[in-house]
């Protein structure tokens, strides 16, 4: 039997709206999710695979708009020689009867909906054991039937399921829904293709979460990817290759600072060096530690100078405490009303008798005063 090669993916979440982002970026993120279908097809072509296994949540909801599901089917049907095998997940479960009925009727011949647990021989000597989600919260381990499923002992066995192992669920693990980590062993599977967790996770030698092909939150850094799997013989360990295909790169970084440090230079060291690539980069930076008024102001100015390079850029200064120095206050004013206000704010920021929120508010006001004056003088 020649090696069997396939692509494992999941959690495309087609139709997700990204309502918390600016409108122009929302459109780009939505389009990138649709383009992930083409990305998976190109990955299959490069990997010399004729089958793509989608382990649930192809759609973000049980009621995607007609353009979303129709255009998805059109994209999947572009190459008739490439077969797509789909199970419903928790977001697009079988409870969405209207959706899956339309897909059954209109799907091209190379797109296969697996809506029951019967094994399917997708190629000679290769059986797929599906576990479609009947509803959003099934209340049971959907792979529990797999150990009892009989197939030709000379054939390959591939499980396809959507759900949590331990605490991997994106929405919180429910004990009754948990898939045992050793399911590949107990069900004699050569590979168990899982969906639900949006990051790329190796559960065991034969069990993987592919992660989403296009990242959708800061929970997981980097670009989206899929998995290229090669099975050489029943019982042999799978050969697994990660294939990046996502357009957008997501980064959630921590920037630690100390007084006296060049805050702007420290920020610059975190940024992607390729400025052109920043257009497809979503970056969130949480600043921690302490900085003087001037250092904090310089950091904010450096962030403002690069923000427009990125698809999305956010600098969170809530974790940065202010080290207040006399030289900084002198830059506000050496005397008069402004200096009096600055001194009073400094006293409140340093007053241990006040609660933490009041001290942080005073420090924030002093930072704002310093920033306004610096801008005005510039």
Secondary structure, DSSP 8 states (H G I E B T S, - for coil): ---EEEEEEB---BT---TTS-HHHHHHHHHHHHHHHHHHHHHHHHHT-SEEEE-S-SBSSTT--HHHHHHHHHHHTTSTTSEEEE---STT-TT-HHHHHHHHHH--TTEEE--SS--EEEETTEEEEEE--SSSS-SS-TTTTGGG----TTSEEEEEEES-STT--TT---GGG---TTHHHHTT-SEEEEES-SS-EEEETTEEE--BSS--STTS-EEEEEEEEEE-STTS--EEEEEEEEEEEEEEEEEEE-TTS-HHHHHHHHS-S-TGGGGGEEEEEEEEEEEEHHHHHHHHHHHHHHGGGSSEEEEEEEEEEEE--HHHHHHH-SSHHHHHHHHHHHHHHH-TTS-HHHHHHHHHHHHHHHHHHHHHH-
